[in-house]
C-alpha cells in the first residue's frame, strides 16, 4: 500500500514539474531573444517573463492564464489543445512533457539501484531534480539545438554538491574520486572533440553537460557506458533523419537528448548492463 502511495505521489509530482518545465524552457528562450535590446517595452517583457515573478500566460496571445487553465494534462484535454482566449492550437508537447516527467519519476523509484535511507535517500532526492533538468534540456535542445547555461550550470553545481555530500555522509572516498574520474573521462573526450572540430562535431553546451553526466555515472566504467549508449542511441535515431533530409550529412541533429537518456539508463541500470556484458564475454 505504501509503495502504491509513493508511486502516485511521484507521478503527480512529476506531472506538475513537467508543467513547470514547459513554462521554463519557453521563458528562457524568450528571455534569450531579448538580450541586447533596450527600452521600456523590453523591461516590461522581461518582467513578464520572469521565472519567479511572471504570471502564467498563453505563449501566443500573452493572456494571463487562470488556475483552471493550468491543471497539467487535464486542462489541455478539456480545452482540446487550444487556448481558451485566442483559440490558437497549443502544441501536444505540453501534455507529453508532463506525462513523460511523471513516468520518469515513477520509473526512477521502481528501478532505483540504491536504498532509500540516509545518503542514498539524499541522492535520490537530488536525482529527481536532475530528471527535471534533463527533461528541460531535452525539450530545449530538440526545439532550438542548444543547451542553455542557465540550466546546465546549476546542474553542474548540484552534481558536485551531491558527490561531495554523499561521499562525506558515507565516509567512503571512493564515492568521491570514482565519479571525478567519470567526469574527467567524458569531459576530456568532449572537450577534445570540441577543440579539434572547432565546435562542429559537438557543442559547448555538451562539453559543460559532460561534467554532470560523468559525476552521475559514478565510475569510469559507467562513464564509458554513457558515451557508448549515447552514440548508439544517436546513431539509431539519427540515421533515418539523415536519409530523409535533403541536406544529408549537414543535417543538424541534437546530441544532448541522447546523452541525457543514456545517463538516465546508466544511473538506473548501469550495474546490471555492465554485469551482463562481463558475463557475456567472460562466461
Helices and strands as residue ranges (DSSP letters): H 2-32, H 40-48, G 67-69, H 74-78, H 93-111, H 119-144, H 149-170, H 174-197, H 204-217, H 220-244, G 248-250, H 256-281
